[in-house]
Amino acid sequence: MKSNPTANEKSRDPVEKMVRFSYGLAVMLSLIVVSLGLMKGPVPQKESYFSFYADSFFNEFHGWIAYVAAFLSLGAAAYSITRWIMNSSGEEGFEEKRLIHHLKRQADRWLRKAYEMLRMVFPIFLNLFLLSYIVGYVNSANQHRWIDSKLAAADFWLTGTYPFLTLETIKFPVWLIEAVELSFLNLPFLLVIAALYVFFKNKRSFSKYVMAFFLSFAIMTPIWLLVPAMSPQDRFIDDVYQLRDPHGISSALQEYPPVPQVKRFLTHMRQSKKGLEMMPTTTFPSSHAAWATLAAICLLEASPVAAAVLGPFLLLSTLGTFYLAQHYFVDTLAGVTIGVISTLLASVFFRRLNDEPSTAKKNKKERSVPAISAASNRVKV
């Protein structure tokens, strides 16, 4: 029988450390939100980063209910088939009891893991909620300071064109365009699936995954404030504020021919922002690209097979950032860079947090053993 973990063992547990880190971060973010609220007043809900993306996510939620129902139905069917096979073979007694005992043990194991997962999920969502309000204040502060023309000029300098417009001239297969759209819209779902897999595979990797996620937020938030920009769709294609376009983009816009799939996606994004008083200005760097990159790296570390399965969808989501006119090409490059940097910083920080104390104690113990031996030898002499 397993004994309960001691306080010292709990302090070394990576999940326990991440829970403490997450609650400490929540306290710090709460102080920032309260300070901003006292100085600037409450941020309107429709300017909140969280509310905008939550609305987009839950509009698609009804589709996932069908998937969950189908999964449960398949599970029930598999159980029924298993019972039918056991009954027809005439081995109901001992074998069925063994099966039930095994299922109970597995259920207990998964419940314990689910409890550990919930302990992590609550502070994570608390921090996301607080960060959404901070980004809402950033969005309010960014109004009338947009530098979209400079980002578009950087795109042109790097590629000799405007990728968010000119990629439409390439005739991609319809299935590929729909895969890009599906991957981009469902990145939050892909991140959750990646987090669940990494958690049950390797708690240390999961802790680094969470830390890298919040580090990326910490890096991107001040950049969003320093480099305010709308999406190419809001600024150039829809021109929501009726601003003057640079000459080169004006001519490219006249030749912009979105295919039906992209036109449908742009309409969807337009509808999702209906009623917003201010357009989102968190374009540079791309959080989509940053989070897809760090998820791919963490998956690769936990399991190359899982990375091979989810990696293509994460890649398509990243490509969709500029193909679907939601980011400039430089936004995506910056986002990928931040995803790599965040993961490296999380690895360094996590190694120091977990390995150095134990290594130091081990070295101290090894140094003390020769000293004790020498002292005992002197006593014998």
C-alpha beads as a LAMMPS data file, in Angstrom:
LAMMPS data file: protein, C-alpha beads

381 atoms
380 bonds

1 atom types
1 bond types

-500.0 500.0 xlo xhi
-500.0 500.0 ylo yhi
-500.0 500.0 zlo zhi

Masses

1 110.0

Atoms # bond

1 1 1 0.000 0.000 0.000
2 1 1 1.272 3.458 -0.908
3 1 1 1.993 5.818 1.962
4 1 1 0.818 9.408 1.845
5 1 1 3.482 11.814 0.529
6 1 1 5.332 13.823 3.139
7 1 1 5.461 17.630 3.121
8 1 1 9.024 17.475 1.752
9 1 1 7.963 15.153 -1.086
10 1 1 5.028 17.419 -1.913
11 1 1 7.346 20.432 -2.141
12 1 1 9.429 18.569 -4.752
13 1 1 6.364 17.516 -6.782
14 1 1 6.336 19.462 -10.095
15 1 1 2.538 19.816 -10.038
16 1 1 2.659 21.192 -6.485
17 1 1 5.319 23.698 -7.542
18 1 1 3.269 24.784 -10.550
19 1 1 0.153 25.230 -8.382
20 1 1 2.117 27.497 -6.037
21 1 1 3.630 29.376 -8.986
22 1 1 0.178 29.833 -10.592
23 1 1 -1.425 31.155 -7.403
24 1 1 1.526 33.486 -6.831
25 1 1 1.104 34.774 -10.387
26 1 1 -2.658 35.200 -9.798
27 1 1 -1.978 37.385 -6.732
28 1 1 0.424 39.573 -8.738
29 1 1 -1.998 39.893 -11.687
30 1 1 -4.872 40.718 -9.312
31 1 1 -2.851 43.618 -7.908
32 1 1 -2.122 44.860 -11.443
33 1 1 -5.801 44.628 -12.466
34 1 1 -6.937 46.461 -9.293
35 1 1 -4.311 49.180 -9.858
36 1 1 -5.376 49.634 -13.492
37 1 1 -9.017 49.697 -12.432
38 1 1 -8.331 52.443 -9.878
39 1 1 -6.312 54.506 -12.393
40 1 1 -8.286 53.925 -15.604
41 1 1 -11.697 52.700 -14.477
42 1 1 -13.268 49.344 -15.401
43 1 1 -12.545 48.066 -18.888
44 1 1 -15.723 47.512 -20.964
45 1 1 -16.481 43.820 -21.345
46 1 1 -16.515 44.041 -25.133
47 1 1 -12.932 45.343 -25.068
48 1 1 -11.789 42.357 -23.040
49 1 1 -9.487 39.932 -24.824
50 1 1 -11.132 37.079 -22.920
51 1 1 -14.719 37.959 -23.822
52 1 1 -13.918 38.281 -27.541
53 1 1 -12.221 34.899 -27.786
54 1 1 -14.638 33.232 -25.362
55 1 1 -17.567 34.325 -27.548
56 1 1 -15.798 32.924 -30.628
57 1 1 -15.059 29.644 -28.833
58 1 1 -18.517 29.066 -27.387
59 1 1 -20.184 29.851 -30.700
60 1 1 -18.442 26.700 -31.957
61 1 1 -19.068 24.722 -28.753
62 1 1 -22.292 23.070 -29.906
63 1 1 -20.293 21.125 -32.507
64 1 1 -18.057 19.600 -29.849
65 1 1 -21.115 18.351 -27.918
66 1 1 -21.871 16.106 -30.875
67 1 1 -18.284 14.769 -30.817
68 1 1 -18.460 14.032 -27.066
69 1 1 -21.829 12.288 -27.491
70 1 1 -20.394 10.176 -30.316
71 1 1 -17.359 9.263 -28.180
72 1 1 -19.567 8.202 -25.246
73 1 1 -21.789 6.184 -27.581
74 1 1 -18.762 4.343 -28.973
75 1 1 -17.579 3.618 -25.428
76 1 1 -20.972 2.223 -24.463
77 1 1 -21.029 0.103 -27.619
78 1 1 -17.531 -1.251 -26.890
79 1 1 -18.573 -2.167 -23.335
80 1 1 -21.728 -3.912 -24.593
81 1 1 -19.735 -5.914 -27.167
82 1 1 -17.206 -6.933 -24.496
83 1 1 -19.996 -8.159 -22.187
84 1 1 -21.634 -10.052 -25.050
85 1 1 -18.370 -11.833 -25.924
86 1 1 -17.768 -12.779 -22.268
87 1 1 -21.325 -14.076 -21.837
88 1 1 -21.202 -16.104 -25.022
89 1 1 -17.904 -17.727 -23.990
90 1 1 -19.386 -18.878 -20.665
91 1 1 -16.619 -17.272 -18.562
92 1 1 -18.655 -14.791 -16.595
93 1 1 -17.503 -15.677 -13.065
94 1 1 -13.875 -15.240 -12.181
95 1 1 -12.810 -13.445 -15.390
96 1 1 -15.614 -10.890 -15.143
97 1 1 -14.692 -10.137 -11.518
98 1 1 -11.082 -9.683 -12.537
99 1 1 -12.172 -7.324 -15.325
100 1 1 -14.362 -5.300 -12.966
101 1 1 -11.544 -5.115 -10.396
102 1 1 -9.118 -3.962 -13.095
103 1 1 -11.579 -1.326 -14.355
104 1 1 -12.096 -0.033 -10.797
105 1 1 -8.331 0.286 -10.284
106 1 1 -7.973 2.121 -13.577
107 1 1 -10.913 4.411 -12.739
108 1 1 -9.334 5.216 -9.351
109 1 1 -6.018 5.988 -11.061
110 1 1 -7.637 8.285 -13.626
111 1 1 -9.715 10.030 -10.942
112 1 1 -6.539 10.835 -8.998
113 1 1 -4.964 12.241 -12.157
114 1 1 -8.133 14.211 -12.927
115 1 1 -8.010 15.725 -9.416
116 1 1 -4.382 16.763 -9.966
117 1 1 -5.375 18.209 -13.327
118 1 1 -8.208 20.233 -11.778
119 1 1 -5.810 21.607 -9.160
120 1 1 -3.758 23.002 -12.031
121 1 1 -6.645 24.063 -14.269
122 1 1 -8.356 26.375 -11.761
123 1 1 -5.395 28.746 -11.192
124 1 1 -4.587 28.617 -14.932
125 1 1 -8.071 29.829 -15.884
126 1 1 -7.972 32.378 -13.068
127 1 1 -4.755 33.774 -14.526
128 1 1 -6.200 33.773 -18.062
129 1 1 -9.215 35.718 -16.805
130 1 1 -6.974 38.304 -15.131
131 1 1 -4.686 38.538 -18.166
132 1 1 -7.719 39.141 -20.380
133 1 1 -8.508 42.309 -18.473
134 1 1 -4.906 43.500 -18.618
135 1 1 -4.919 43.026 -22.399
136 1 1 -8.284 44.825 -22.473
137 1 1 -6.584 47.870 -20.913
138 1 1 -3.749 47.511 -23.431
139 1 1 -6.322 47.539 -26.235
140 1 1 -7.896 50.727 -24.851
141 1 1 -4.491 52.424 -24.566
142 1 1 -3.583 51.454 -28.147
143 1 1 -6.426 53.259 -29.884
144 1 1 -5.312 55.829 -32.497
145 1 1 -1.666 54.707 -32.200
146 1 1 -1.807 51.988 -34.870
147 1 1 1.297 51.215 -36.895
148 1 1 -0.236 48.712 -39.319
149 1 1 1.300 50.468 -42.328
150 1 1 4.792 49.888 -40.925
151 1 1 4.108 46.188 -40.359
152 1 1 2.747 45.877 -43.905
153 1 1 5.866 47.674 -45.159
154 1 1 8.016 45.193 -43.192
155 1 1 6.135 42.348 -44.891
156 1 1 6.861 43.890 -48.284
157 1 1 10.537 44.403 -47.406
158 1 1 10.906 40.757 -46.348
159 1 1 8.891 39.068 -49.094
160 1 1 8.523 41.641 -51.897
161 1 1 4.740 41.385 -51.543
162 1 1 1.873 41.476 -49.031
163 1 1 1.364 37.796 -48.074
164 1 1 -2.043 38.357 -46.467
165 1 1 -3.295 39.540 -49.870
166 1 1 -1.183 37.904 -52.562
167 1 1 -1.303 34.316 -51.257
168 1 1 -4.896 34.237 -52.482
169 1 1 -3.603 34.248 -56.061
170 1 1 -2.163 30.732 -55.506
171 1 1 -4.721 28.017 -56.213
172 1 1 -4.481 25.748 -53.170
173 1 1 -6.624 22.579 -52.914
174 1 1 -9.975 23.192 -51.231
175 1 1 -9.289 20.526 -48.572
176 1 1 -6.041 22.289 -47.612
177 1 1 -7.742 25.679 -47.260
178 1 1 -10.466 24.140 -45.088
179 1 1 -7.834 22.344 -42.984
180 1 1 -6.038 25.676 -42.430
181 1 1 -9.311 27.356 -41.417
182 1 1 -10.308 24.506 -39.088
183 1 1 -6.862 24.431 -37.433
184 1 1 -6.788 28.211 -36.945
185 1 1 -10.266 28.425 -35.424
186 1 1 -9.707 25.431 -33.143
187 1 1 -6.244 26.255 -31.825
188 1 1 -7.605 26.602 -28.232
189 1 1 -8.998 23.063 -28.506
190 1 1 -5.661 21.780 -29.894
191 1 1 -3.796 23.445 -26.998
192 1 1 -6.110 21.785 -24.456
193 1 1 -5.664 18.368 -26.111
194 1 1 -1.875 18.861 -26.093
195 1 1 -1.952 19.928 -22.423
196 1 1 -4.061 16.908 -21.404
197 1 1 -1.776 14.493 -23.223
198 1 1 1.415 16.027 -21.806
199 1 1 -0.087 16.060 -18.290
200 1 1 -0.908 12.334 -18.303
201 1 1 2.372 11.490 -20.057
202 1 1 4.848 13.574 -18.058
203 1 1 4.019 15.984 -15.233
204 1 1 7.371 17.735 -15.495
205 1 1 6.777 18.487 -19.179
206 1 1 3.264 19.697 -18.351
207 1 1 4.609 22.072 -15.713
208 1 1 7.084 23.469 -18.241
209 1 1 4.251 23.750 -20.791
210 1 1 2.182 25.903 -18.410
211 1 1 5.179 27.993 -17.412
212 1 1 6.129 28.589 -21.061
213 1 1 2.544 29.648 -21.811
214 1 1 2.551 32.335 -19.109
215 1 1 6.091 33.434 -19.967
216 1 1 4.966 33.987 -23.567
217 1 1 2.121 36.158 -22.270
218 1 1 4.582 38.111 -20.118
219 1 1 6.809 38.744 -23.149
220 1 1 4.015 39.595 -25.596
221 1 1 1.918 41.948 -23.447
222 1 1 4.430 44.848 -23.329
223 1 1 5.144 44.365 -27.050
224 1 1 1.401 44.624 -27.803
225 1 1 1.472 47.941 -25.928
226 1 1 4.577 49.215 -27.748
227 1 1 3.558 47.963 -31.224
228 1 1 -0.224 48.509 -31.508
229 1 1 -1.749 47.090 -34.675
230 1 1 -5.045 45.683 -35.898
231 1 1 -5.380 42.566 -38.014
232 1 1 -4.875 43.038 -41.787
233 1 1 -8.564 42.218 -42.245
234 1 1 -9.699 44.979 -39.859
235 1 1 -7.190 47.560 -41.088
236 1 1 -7.021 46.998 -44.846
237 1 1 -9.646 44.543 -46.133
238 1 1 -12.597 45.844 -44.065
239 1 1 -10.994 49.235 -43.251
240 1 1 -13.194 49.580 -40.165
241 1 1 -11.936 53.085 -39.319
242 1 1 -11.884 54.397 -42.921
243 1 1 -8.172 55.226 -42.817
244 1 1 -6.050 56.148 -45.809
245 1 1 -4.204 53.184 -47.323
246 1 1 -0.593 53.335 -48.555
247 1 1 -0.362 53.416 -52.353
248 1 1 1.135 49.906 -52.759
249 1 1 -1.517 48.238 -50.620
250 1 1 -4.339 50.113 -52.381
251 1 1 -3.415 48.561 -55.724
252 1 1 -2.996 45.105 -54.128
253 1 1 -6.401 45.422 -52.442
254 1 1 -8.084 46.089 -55.787
255 1 1 -6.740 42.766 -57.063
256 1 1 -7.536 40.835 -53.861
257 1 1 -9.598 37.773 -54.879
258 1 1 -10.565 35.722 -51.778
259 1 1 -11.683 32.188 -52.581
260 1 1 -15.129 31.169 -51.243
261 1 1 -13.646 29.358 -48.215
262 1 1 -11.586 32.404 -47.174
263 1 1 -14.519 34.734 -47.905
264 1 1 -16.667 32.617 -45.565
265 1 1 -13.977 32.766 -42.870
266 1 1 -13.639 36.573 -43.166
267 1 1 -17.414 36.903 -42.808
268 1 1 -17.282 34.700 -39.697
269 1 1 -14.569 36.888 -38.131
270 1 1 -16.481 40.029 -39.084
271 1 1 -19.591 38.730 -37.335
272 1 1 -17.612 37.708 -34.230
273 1 1 -16.447 41.322 -33.805
274 1 1 -19.863 42.836 -34.350
275 1 1 -20.649 45.244 -31.507
276 1 1 -17.023 45.798 -30.471
277 1 1 -16.382 49.436 -29.637
278 1 1 -12.685 49.005 -30.421
279 1 1 -10.964 46.493 -32.665
280 1 1 -8.358 44.194 -31.047
281 1 1 -4.817 45.588 -31.327
282 1 1 -2.870 42.502 -30.215
283 1 1 -1.603 41.572 -33.664
284 1 1 2.181 41.876 -33.273
285 1 1 3.427 39.367 -32.220
286 1 1 0.993 36.567 -33.060
287 1 1 -0.167 34.661 -29.977
288 1 1 -1.496 31.942 -32.308
289 1 1 1.997 31.331 -33.672
290 1 1 3.666 31.569 -30.244
291 1 1 1.336 29.088 -28.551
292 1 1 1.313 26.652 -31.469
293 1 1 5.129 26.674 -31.436
294 1 1 5.542 26.059 -27.703
295 1 1 2.853 23.349 -27.809
296 1 1 4.706 21.598 -30.649
297 1 1 8.012 21.742 -28.735
298 1 1 6.477 20.392 -25.509
299 1 1 4.697 17.614 -27.413
300 1 1 7.926 16.682 -29.148
301 1 1 9.648 16.436 -25.774
302 1 1 6.844 14.339 -24.257
303 1 1 6.195 12.057 -27.237
304 1 1 7.401 12.292 -30.866
305 1 1 4.351 10.237 -31.916
306 1 1 1.925 12.767 -30.375
307 1 1 3.914 15.585 -31.977
308 1 1 3.595 13.848 -35.352
309 1 1 -0.202 13.583 -34.891
310 1 1 -0.953 17.127 -33.647
311 1 1 2.039 18.880 -35.224
312 1 1 0.518 19.259 -38.724
313 1 1 -2.586 20.966 -37.274
314 1 1 -0.408 23.336 -35.224
315 1 1 1.609 24.127 -38.353
316 1 1 -1.548 24.775 -40.398
317 1 1 -2.853 27.057 -37.631
318 1 1 0.391 29.045 -37.795
319 1 1 0.201 29.333 -41.590
320 1 1 -3.412 30.432 -41.273
321 1 1 -2.405 33.486 -39.252
322 1 1 -1.317 35.367 -42.402
323 1 1 -3.082 33.326 -45.100
324 1 1 -6.453 34.170 -43.474
325 1 1 -5.443 37.858 -43.077
326 1 1 -5.500 37.830 -39.263
327 1 1 -1.795 38.652 -38.910
328 1 1 1.051 40.113 -40.890
329 1 1 3.878 37.808 -41.884
330 1 1 6.238 39.548 -39.438
331 1 1 3.704 38.904 -36.651
332 1 1 3.976 35.181 -37.298
333 1 1 7.788 35.239 -37.367
334 1 1 7.837 37.149 -34.075
335 1 1 5.278 34.760 -32.541
336 1 1 7.291 31.661 -33.487
337 1 1 10.427 33.271 -32.035
338 1 1 8.652 34.070 -28.762
339 1 1 7.288 30.522 -28.575
340 1 1 10.840 29.135 -28.824
341 1 1 12.241 31.679 -26.341
342 1 1 9.422 31.041 -23.829
343 1 1 10.011 27.283 -23.957
344 1 1 13.781 27.701 -23.478
345 1 1 13.270 30.093 -20.555
346 1 1 10.748 27.717 -18.971
347 1 1 13.226 24.831 -19.326
348 1 1 16.008 26.841 -17.662
349 1 1 13.747 28.133 -14.899
350 1 1 12.208 24.712 -14.278
351 1 1 15.641 23.037 -14.173
352 1 1 16.852 25.502 -11.576
353 1 1 13.644 25.129 -9.613
354 1 1 13.770 21.332 -9.503
355 1 1 17.303 20.076 -10.083
356 1 1 19.693 22.484 -8.452
357 1 1 18.489 22.128 -4.826
358 1 1 18.537 18.333 -4.993
359 1 1 21.952 18.351 -6.739
360 1 1 23.354 20.691 -4.120
361 1 1 22.094 18.448 -1.308
362 1 1 23.548 15.392 -3.042
363 1 1 26.967 17.049 -3.439
364 1 1 26.891 18.172 0.189
365 1 1 26.089 14.622 1.293
366 1 1 28.897 13.181 -0.851
367 1 1 31.369 15.679 0.640
368 1 1 30.264 14.811 4.161
369 1 1 30.829 11.036 3.737
370 1 1 34.668 11.212 3.350
371 1 1 34.819 13.641 6.265
372 1 1 32.926 11.215 8.511
373 1 1 35.149 8.310 7.375
374 1 1 38.309 10.272 8.098
375 1 1 37.027 11.229 11.535
376 1 1 36.214 7.590 12.382
377 1 1 39.696 6.498 11.244
378 1 1 41.297 9.060 13.549
379 1 1 39.203 7.776 16.464
380 1 1 40.322 4.198 15.793
381 1 1 43.991 5.249 15.759

Bonds

1 1 1 2
2 1 2 3
3 1 3 4
4 1 4 5
5 1 5 6
6 1 6 7
7 1 7 8
8 1 8 9
9 1 9 10
10 1 10 11
11 1 11 12
12 1 12 13
13 1 13 14
14 1 14 15
15 1 15 16
16 1 16 17
17 1 17 18
18 1 18 19
19 1 19 20
20 1 20 21
21 1 21 22
22 1 22 23
23 1 23 24
24 1 24 25
25 1 25 26
26 1 26 27
27 1 27 28
28 1 28 29
29 1 29 30
30 1 30 31
31 1 31 32
32 1 32 33
33 1 33 34
34 1 34 35
35 1 35 36
36 1 36 37
37 1 37 38
38 1 38 39
39 1 39 40
40 1 40 41
41 1 41 42
42 1 42 43
43 1 43 44
44 1 44 45
45 1 45 46
46 1 46 47
47 1 47 48
48 1 48 49
49 1 49 50
50 1 50 51
51 1 51 52
52 1 52 53
53 1 53 54
54 1 54 55
55 1 55 56
56 1 56 57
57 1 57 58
58 1 58 59
59 1 59 60
60 1 60 61
61 1 61 62
62 1 62 63
63 1 63 64
64 1 64 65
65 1 65 66
66 1 66 67
67 1 67 68
68 1 68 69
69 1 69 70
70 1 70 71
71 1 71 72
72 1 72 73
73 1 73 74
74 1 74 75
75 1 75 76
76 1 76 77
77 1 77 78
78 1 78 79
79 1 79 80
80 1 80 81
81 1 81 82
82 1 82 83
83 1 83 84
84 1 84 85
85 1 85 86
86 1 86 87
87 1 87 88
88 1 88 89
89 1 89 90
90 1 90 91
91 1 91 92
92 1 92 93
93 1 93 94
94 1 94 95
95 1 95 96
96 1 96 97
97 1 97 98
98 1 98 99
99 1 99 100
100 1 100 101
101 1 101 102
102 1 102 103
103 1 103 104
104 1 104 105
105 1 105 106
106 1 106 107
107 1 107 108
108 1 108 109
109 1 109 110
110 1 110 111
111 1 111 112
112 1 112 113
113 1 113 114
114 1 114 115
115 1 115 116
116 1 116 117
117 1 117 118
118 1 118 119
119 1 119 120
120 1 120 121
121 1 121 122
122 1 122 123
123 1 123 124
124 1 124 125
125 1 125 126
126 1 126 127
127 1 127 128
128 1 128 129
129 1 129 130
130 1 130 131
131 1 131 132
132 1 132 133
133 1 133 134
134 1 134 135
135 1 135 136
136 1 136 137
137 1 137 138
138 1 138 139
139 1 139 140
140 1 140 141
141 1 141 142
142 1 142 143
143 1 143 144
144 1 144 145
145 1 145 146
146 1 146 147
147 1 147 148
148 1 148 149
149 1 149 150
150 1 150 151
151 1 151 152
152 1 152 153
153 1 153 154
154 1 154 155
155 1 155 156
156 1 156 157
157 1 157 158
158 1 158 159
159 1 159 160
160 1 160 161
161 1 161 162
162 1 162 163
163 1 163 164
164 1 164 165
165 1 165 166
166 1 166 167
167 1 167 168
168 1 168 169
169 1 169 170
170 1 170 171
171 1 171 172
172 1 172 173
173 1 173 174
174 1 174 175
175 1 175 176
176 1 176 177
177 1 177 178
178 1 178 179
179 1 179 180
180 1 180 181
181 1 181 182
182 1 182 183
183 1 183 184
184 1 184 185
185 1 185 186
186 1 186 187
187 1 187 188
188 1 188 189
189 1 189 190
190 1 190 191
191 1 191 192
192 1 192 193
193 1 193 194
194 1 194 195
195 1 195 196
196 1 196 197
197 1 197 198
198 1 198 199
199 1 199 200
200 1 200 201
201 1 201 202
202 1 202 203
203 1 203 204
204 1 204 205
205 1 205 206
206 1 206 207
207 1 207 208
208 1 208 209
209 1 209 210
210 1 210 211
211 1 211 212
212 1 212 213
213 1 213 214
214 1 214 215
215 1 215 216
216 1 216 217
217 1 217 218
218 1 218 219
219 1 219 220
220 1 220 221
221 1 221 222
222 1 222 223
223 1 223 224
224 1 224 225
225 1 225 226
226 1 226 227
227 1 227 228
228 1 228 229
229 1 229 230
230 1 230 231
231 1 231 232
232 1 232 233
233 1 233 234
234 1 234 235
235 1 235 236
236 1 236 237
237 1 237 238
238 1 238 239
239 1 239 240
240 1 240 241
241 1 241 242
242 1 242 243
243 1 243 244
244 1 244 245
245 1 245 246
246 1 246 247
247 1 247 248
248 1 248 249
249 1 249 250
250 1 250 251
251 1 251 252
252 1 252 253
253 1 253 254
254 1 254 255
255 1 255 256
256 1 256 257
257 1 257 258
258 1 258 259
259 1 259 260
260 1 260 261
261 1 261 262
262 1 262 263
263 1 263 264
264 1 264 265
265 1 265 266
266 1 266 267
267 1 267 268
268 1 268 269
269 1 269 270
270 1 270 271
271 1 271 272
272 1 272 273
273 1 273 274
274 1 274 275
275 1 275 276
276 1 276 277
277 1 277 278
278 1 278 279
279 1 279 280
280 1 280 281
281 1 281 282
282 1 282 283
283 1 283 284
284 1 284 285
285 1 285 286
286 1 286 287
287 1 287 288
288 1 288 289
289 1 289 290
290 1 290 291
291 1 291 292
292 1 292 293
293 1 293 294
294 1 294 295
295 1 295 296
296 1 296 297
297 1 297 298
298 1 298 299
299 1 299 300
300 1 300 301
301 1 301 302
302 1 302 303
303 1 303 304
304 1 304 305
305 1 305 306
306 1 306 307
307 1 307 308
308 1 308 309
309 1 309 310
310 1 310 311
311 1 311 312
312 1 312 313
313 1 313 314
314 1 314 315
315 1 315 316
316 1 316 317
317 1 317 318
318 1 318 319
319 1 319 320
320 1 320 321
321 1 321 322
322 1 322 323
323 1 323 324
324 1 324 325
325 1 325 326
326 1 326 327
327 1 327 328
328 1 328 329
329 1 329 330
330 1 330 331
331 1 331 332
332 1 332 333
333 1 333 334
334 1 334 335
335 1 335 336
336 1 336 337
337 1 337 338
338 1 338 339
339 1 339 340
340 1 340 341
341 1 341 342
342 1 342 343
343 1 343 344
344 1 344 345
345 1 345 346
346 1 346 347
347 1 347 348
348 1 348 349
349 1 349 350
350 1 350 351
351 1 351 352
352 1 352 353
353 1 353 354
354 1 354 355
355 1 355 356
356 1 356 357
357 1 357 358
358 1 358 359
359 1 359 360
360 1 360 361
361 1 361 362
362 1 362 363
363 1 363 364
364 1 364 365
365 1 365 366
366 1 366 367
367 1 367 368
368 1 368 369
369 1 369 370
370 1 370 371
371 1 371 372
372 1 372 373
373 1 373 374
374 1 374 375
375 1 375 376
376 1 376 377
377 1 377 378
378 1 378 379
379 1 379 380
380 1 380 381
